[in-house]
C-alpha cells in the first residue's frame, strides 16, 4: 500500500516539487494552496501511480486550516509524511511601507498555520510510533532580515520550533526536519514585491533540486538540510562568525528595495 503525504503551499515552486518527490517515491499526495494554480498543479502531478488530491484552503485563517484538516481526516488514512511548506513574504520599510494587515497575514501563514497543523498532525503520528514532518525554514532564519523583517523572523521561529519539537519526539519514532533553502527560482519574490531587490535579481536555485534535497533529508531523518547551492551553506557558516549587526547589514544589502536608494 502506498503511503500518504500532505504538502502545503504546493501550487508552484518548492511545494509543487516536494509533492512531485513524494508522488515519484511511493506516496499518494494531498496538496493544498489558496490560489488558482492548484488545479494545474494537481494535473501536472497526475498520470503516474500516485493518487493526487487537491484541497484549496486559505491557511491564513483558523477555519481554513481546520477545513484542510477535516479534508485530510476524511480520507480515512493516516498521514505518513507532512511537508509544512506554505509561506509568504512582504518587502519594504517596516514602519513606512508595509500595512499591519500584511504583516499579520504573513505571521498567520508562516507561523500560526504551521503550529496549528503540527498540533493536528503530530499526536496521531506519535500514537502510531511513525511519521515524518518537514518544515520549510530558510537560510534567512540564521540572520536578521531588514526590509522583510517579519518574514526573516518567521523563518527563525520555524527553525527553532522544528528543532525543539524534534528533540521532544526523539524517542517516539517521529522525526522533524527543517528545510533551509536559499534564494530559489519561484514566484516568491514577485508575490512578496521584491522584484527590485538584489537578491531577486541574482542567480537562484532550481526548486526541483531544493525539493530533492529536502525530501532526501526528510527520509533520512536528518534534523535539517541547507538545500541548493554551496553558496547557501557558505552563507550560513560565514554568518555564524559575524555579530548580529553585521549580519543584518549584509542581509539588508540584498533585500533593500531599489526605490529606497
N, C-alpha and C positions, 0 to 999 in steps of 0.2 A: 504494500500500500504506500502511495506517495505521501510524503509529509506535507504539512500546511504552513505557509508563511504569510505574514501580513507586512506590507510595505506602505508607509505613509509618504506623502509628497512624491507620488510615483507617476505623475503625468508626463514628466520630462526629466532630463538631467541625470543626476546621480541616482535618484529614486527609481526612475524607469530602468536604468541599467542594473540596479540591485535586483529589481523584480525579474529582469532577464536572467541574472545569475541564478536566482532561485529556480526559475522555470526550467532552466537548462540543466539543473543538477538535482532533479528528483522531487521537487516540491510543486504542489499546487499553490496558487498565489491569490490572495486578496489584495487588490491595490486600491489606494484611496488618494484623492486630492479634491480641491474645490473648484477647479477650473474646467473649461470645456474640452481641454486637451486630453482629459482622462479617457474618453471613449476611443480616441485614436490610439492611446497607449494600450488599451485593452486589445484592440485589433492587432497592433504590432506584436503583441506577445502571444497571440493565438496561433494555432496551426501546428503546434507540436503536441507532445503527450500531456503537457500540463493543462489543468483546468484553471483558467484565469477569470476572476470575477472582479468587476469594478464597483466600488461603493463611493458615491460622491458625498463628501462631508466637509463642512466648514469647521476646522479644528480650532478656530479662534473662539468658539463658544462651548460652554458646558454641554448644551444639548447636542451640538454637532459631534462631540467626542462620544457622548452616550449613545447617539444614534449609530455611529460606526461600531461601537462595541456590541450593540444589540444585533447588528447585521452579522458580525463575526460569530456571536454566540448562536445565531440562528442556523449557521452552517452545521452545527452539531458535531464538530470535530475539534479536538484540542489543537492549539497553536504550538507548533514545534519551534518556530523561529519568528522573531519580530524585528523589523528594521524601523526604528523611530527616526525618520529622516526628514520629515516636513520642517521647513524653516523659511523665514522671510527676512529681508533686510531693509533698512532705511538709511539714507545718507544725508549729511549736512550738519550744520552747526546745531548742537543740541538745544540751545536757548533761543535761536532765531528761526531756524529753517524747518524743524520737524514738529508737526502738530502732536499734542499729547495723545490723541486717539491713535495715531500711527505707532508711537512707542508702546502704548498699552496693548495694541493688537499684536505687535511683534512678540511681546512677552507672553501673551496668551498662546500663540502658536509655538514659539520656540521653547518655552519653559513649561507653562501650565499644562498644555496638552500632553507633553512628554511625561510629566509626573502623573497626570490623570490616567493615561493609557498604561503606564508602567504599573500603577496601582491595580488596574484591572487584570493585566496580563500575568504578572509575576506570581501571585498567590496560587493560581492553578498550576503553573509550571513547578513551583516548589512542592506542591502536593503530589504531583506525578514524579518528582525527582528528576526532571529532564526539561531542557529548554535553553534557547539561546536568544539573547537580545542584543541588537546593535543600535547604538545611539550615535547619530551623526553630530559630532562636535566640529572642531575646526582647528587649524593651526592658529587662528585668531584667538583661540582660548588661552594662549600662552602669553599674551601681552595686552596692555590696554589698547583700545581701538578708537582713537579720536575720529570724529566725523561719521562714525557709526557705533557710537558708544553703547547703546543698548544691545546691538547685535553682538559685538565682541563680548560684552558682559554675559549675554545669554549663553554663548558658547562656553565661557568659563564655568558657568553654572552647570551646564550639561557634562563637561569633562569631570568636574568634581562629583557630581551626582552619580555618574556612571561608575566611577572608581569606588565610591563609598558603598553603593548598593552591591557592587561586585564582591567587595570584602564581606559584607553581611551574608552573602549567598555562597560563600566558598565551600561549604560542606553539604550543599543541597543538590548538586547535580545540575544546577542552573548557572549559566555564565552570562556576563555582561561585558561587551566590548565597545570601546569608544573609537569611532572612525574620525580621523582628523585629516580632512582634505586641505589642500592649499587652494589658490585660485584655479577654478575649473571652468571649462568652456560650456557653460549652461546659461539659462535665461536669468540667473540670479542678479547679475549686475544691471541688466536693463530694468528688471522689475523693482530693484532697490533704488533706481535713479542714480546709478553710479557710472554711467557710460563716460562721463567726463573726468574720471579719476585715472591715475597712472596704473593702478592695479587692474582696472578693467581693460586698459589698452595694451597691457603686456601679454606675453605668451602665457597660455593657460594649459592645464592638464586635460586629458581626454576623460570624460566622465565614465566611459566604459572601463578604463584602466583603474580609475579610483574605485569603482564599484567592485571590480575583481579583487583588488587589494583588501577591501572591506569584507567581502564575502569569505575570502580565504582566511582572514584573521578571525572572523566570527566562527567559522567551522573548526578552526584550530584552538578555539577557546582562549585567544590572547586577550590581554587586558586592554590594549589599544593598538592602533596602527596609524602611523603618519603616512598617508597614502599619496600616490602620484610621484612627482619628480624628486630627485635627490635634493633639489633646491629647498623643498619643503622641510626635509629632515635637517638640512644645514641651518635653515632659518630658526627652527625650534631650538636646536643645540646652541647656536650662537646667541640667541636671545636670553638664554639662561645665564649667560655671563655678564649681562648688562643690567644696570639698575632700572627700576620701573620708568623713571622719567626718560631715559634714553630709549627704551623700548617703545614708549608712547610716541616719541619724536620720529623714530624710524617708521612706525606704523602710519602716523599721520601723513608722512610724505607720500604714501601710496594711496590713501583714502580721501585726502582733501579734495573737494570739488574744484575744478579749474575756475569756476565763476568767482571763487573767493580769493584768487590770486591777484 
